Amino acid sequence: MNFPTTYSHIIERIKNINPKTYARTRNHLEGDVSFLSPYLTRGIITLPQVRDIVLEKFSKKEAEKFIQELAWREYFQKVYREKGDEIFNDLRFEQPAVNVRGEIPESIIQAETGITIIDESIKQLYESGYMHNHARMWASSISSNIAHCHWWIPSKWMYYHLLDGDLASNSLSWQWVCGAFASKQYVAHQELMNTCSPIHQSQTGTFMDMPRENLLDMDLPEILEKTIEPELPVFLPKGDTGTLNNKDLILFHPWNLDPNYHTDGDVQKVLIIEPSHFKKFPVSEKVMNFIVDLARDNIEGIQMYVGEQSELIKNFDGKIYYQYHKNVEHWQGAKELQDELFPEVQGYYKNFFSFWKKCQKFI
Ligand SMILES: Cc1cc2nc3c(=O)[nH]c(=O)nc-3n(C[C@H](O)[C@H](O)[C@H](O)COP(=O)(O)OP(=O)(O)OC[C@H]3O[C@@H](n4cnc5c(N)ncnc54)[C@H](O)[C@@H]3O)c2cc1C
């Protein structure tokens, strides 16, 4: 799969979604998923925009499963908004049976677990910046539930490589898998993985080839014994501005790269990459280049500032506008809200399905 950075290609990708085949095949590694998450995470498109384009061709009934998946994203954003940095620790329950902190099995990092479907998915993650949802769940389950590593550092490793790396979806999904944000752990086994990919159907005899109920209690497989701290070097691009004129200032960030944001008027547009954020939550060079390309290819007249917002605006007297995101909560200026799928449903819900129950009547 590839991830073009021009807006017309991205809109074309939305128009090609078929929610009927999506609902039927999405659990398969080769299924008809949308590959939209890198664009949604970067805010070049929005959830309501995707829903509305899909509903131009399909009925609400046909699109319901797809909309429900979109709602998972909104749910996680809303949990992050309510809970803030608490999502970077075990949120609801302590992760059970942790033996290792700050490390991840080396065989996962090296894509050498011996489970073909996992190893190929990890190699694909390094090459493309994308991993299928189920492969993410399996890799996470092996690391947290079988190798007994605490989820935080392994989640940072995955986040580092994902073009769609999103602190809320990533941290909360890892916690969902390991039982820190759900009342039980998610455990995959070989047979289940095989049914999700006809290409890999035949693998047997791996350390995951046993009934689900035995997996949580088994001895640590030798291949998972060696754990290491992943190397996640910080990559920052070069900025091209540090000076402002006195026109209104429209600020973009890596979570709002919408080319339709403030298109009217004589304004100056600046994408800010804040080093303090990326030092705390590093992303790969591939991910950073993707962010920069999305901005440069689509936002007319955009300049890029690599530094803190407070520094850029310290002598600026004009008006400042930016779109709210939890990651830029500390910014100054007029914050504007991104469109939501379900603006009627606000607040913290302990689990997705209690949130979804409230949302359903507003589809
Ligand atoms: C361990 C783990 C880590 C994850 N980390 C991230 C992450 O960093 N960023 C991220 O965007 N998603 C993350 N997800 C959720 C999910 O895997 C991806 O959103 C999905 O695979 C993206 O592919 P797609 O666009 O083809 O999805 P599709 O299946 O086509 O779904 C359409 C859209 O719905 C949303 N969506 C679908 N499923 C989920 C889900 N389970 N949770 C949240 N949103 C969902 C996404 O925005 C996605 O683009 C993670 C899941 C797991 C299990």
The ligand as an SDF file (V2000), in Angstrom:
LIG
                    3D

 53 58  0  0  0  0  0  0  0  0999 V2000
   -2.2370   -1.7950   19.2360 C   0  0  0  0  0  0  0  0  0  0  0  0
   -2.9790   -0.8240   18.3400 C   0  0  0  0  0  0  0  0  0  0  0  0
   -2.4250    0.4200   18.0540 C   0  0  0  0  0  0  0  0  0  0  0  0
   -3.1240    1.3300   17.2520 C   0  0  0  0  0  0  0  0  0  0  0  0
   -2.5600    2.5610   16.9900 N   0  0  0  0  0  0  0  0  0  0  0  0
   -3.2270    3.4520   16.2310 C   0  0  0  0  0  0  0  0  0  0  0  0
   -2.6720    4.7400   15.9640 C   0  0  0  0  0  0  0  0  0  0  0  0
   -1.5800    5.0930   16.4320 O   0  0  0  0  0  0  0  0  0  0  0  0
   -3.3770    5.5810   15.1550 N   0  0  0  0  0  0  0  0  0  0  0  0
   -4.5920    5.2260   14.6290 C   0  0  0  0  0  0  0  0  0  0  0  0
   -5.1770    6.0350   13.8900 O   0  0  0  0  0  0  0  0  0  0  0  0
   -5.1450    4.0410   14.8940 N   0  0  0  0  0  0  0  0  0  0  0  0
   -4.5080    3.1390   15.6740 C   0  0  0  0  0  0  0  0  0  0  0  0
   -5.0800    1.9140   15.9130 N   0  0  0  0  0  0  0  0  0  0  0  0
   -6.4500    1.6410   15.4260 C   0  0  0  0  0  0  0  0  0  0  0  0
   -6.5320    0.9560   14.0570 C   0  0  0  0  0  0  0  0  0  0  0  0
   -5.6480   -0.1240   14.0050 O   0  0  0  0  0  0  0  0  0  0  0  0
   -6.2420    1.8860   12.8840 C   0  0  0  0  0  0  0  0  0  0  0  0
   -6.9690    3.0960   13.0150 O   0  0  0  0  0  0  0  0  0  0  0  0
   -6.6440    1.2330   11.5650 C   0  0  0  0  0  0  0  0  0  0  0  0
   -5.9630    0.0130   11.4130 O   0  0  0  0  0  0  0  0  0  0  0  0
   -6.3170    2.1680   10.4420 C   0  0  0  0  0  0  0  0  0  0  0  0
   -6.4520    1.5510    9.1800 O   0  0  0  0  0  0  0  0  0  0  0  0
   -7.5720    2.0060    8.1630 P   0  0  0  0  0  0  0  0  0  0  0  0
   -7.5630    3.4710    7.9810 O   0  0  0  0  0  0  0  0  0  0  0  0
   -7.4010    1.1660    6.9210 O   0  0  0  0  0  0  0  0  0  0  0  0
   -8.8590    1.5810    8.9790 O   0  0  0  0  0  0  0  0  0  0  0  0
  -10.3330    1.2350    8.5620 P   0  0  0  0  0  0  0  0  0  0  0  0
  -10.6390   -0.1150    9.0980 O   0  0  0  0  0  0  0  0  0  0  0  0
  -10.5740    1.4760    7.1290 O   0  0  0  0  0  0  0  0  0  0  0  0
  -11.2040    2.2400    9.4370 O   0  0  0  0  0  0  0  0  0  0  0  0
  -11.5350    3.5510    9.0020 C   0  0  0  0  0  0  0  0  0  0  0  0
  -11.0860    4.5450   10.0420 C   0  0  0  0  0  0  0  0  0  0  0  0
  -11.7550    4.2970   11.2770 O   0  0  0  0  0  0  0  0  0  0  0  0
  -10.8700    4.5330   12.3740 C   0  0  0  0  0  0  0  0  0  0  0  0
  -10.6500    3.2670   13.0860 N   0  0  0  0  0  0  0  0  0  0  0  0
  -10.8720    2.0130   12.6400 C   0  0  0  0  0  0  0  0  0  0  0  0
  -10.6060    1.1210   13.6000 N   0  0  0  0  0  0  0  0  0  0  0  0
  -10.1800    1.8060   14.6610 C   0  0  0  0  0  0  0  0  0  0  0  0
   -9.7590    1.4620   15.9740 C   0  0  0  0  0  0  0  0  0  0  0  0
   -9.7430    0.2000   16.3950 N   0  0  0  0  0  0  0  0  0  0  0  0
   -9.3780    2.4420   16.8110 N   0  0  0  0  0  0  0  0  0  0  0  0
   -9.4040    3.7430   16.4220 C   0  0  0  0  0  0  0  0  0  0  0  0
   -9.8190    4.1440   15.2030 N   0  0  0  0  0  0  0  0  0  0  0  0
  -10.2070    3.1940   14.3490 C   0  0  0  0  0  0  0  0  0  0  0  0
   -9.5540    5.0050   11.7790 C   0  0  0  0  0  0  0  0  0  0  0  0
   -9.5240    6.4020   11.8050 O   0  0  0  0  0  0  0  0  0  0  0  0
   -9.6010    4.4680   10.3750 C   0  0  0  0  0  0  0  0  0  0  0  0
   -8.8500    5.2350    9.4690 O   0  0  0  0  0  0  0  0  0  0  0  0
   -4.4000    0.9860   16.7230 C   0  0  0  0  0  0  0  0  0  0  0  0
   -4.9380   -0.2720   17.0070 C   0  0  0  0  0  0  0  0  0  0  0  0
   -4.2430   -1.1650   17.8050 C   0  0  0  0  0  0  0  0  0  0  0  0
   -4.8550   -2.5130   18.0920 C   0  0  0  0  0  0  0  0  0  0  0  0
  1  2  1  0
  2  3  1  0
  2 52  2  0
  3  4  2  0
  4  5  1  0
  4 50  1  0
  5  6  2  0
  6  7  1  0
  6 13  1  0
  7  8  2  0
  7  9  1  0
  9 10  1  0
 10 11  2  0
 10 12  1  0
 12 13  2  0
 13 14  1  0
 14 15  1  0
 14 50  1  0
 15 16  1  0
 16 17  1  0
 16 18  1  0
 18 19  1  0
 18 20  1  0
 20 21  1  0
 20 22  1  0
 22 23  1  0
 23 24  1  0
 24 25  2  0
 24 26  1  0
 24 27  1  0
 27 28  1  0
 28 29  2  0
 28 30  1  0
 28 31  1  0
 31 32  1  0
 32 33  1  0
 33 34  1  0
 33 48  1  0
 34 35  1  0
 35 36  1  0
 35 46  1  0
 36 37  1  0
 36 45  1  0
 37 38  2  0
 38 39  1  0
 39 40  1  0
 39 45  2  0
 40 41  1  0
 40 42  2  0
 42 43  1  0
 43 44  2  0
 44 45  1  0
 46 47  1  0
 46 48  1  0
 48 49  1  0
 50 51  2  0
 51 52  1  0
 52 53  1  0
M  END
$$$$
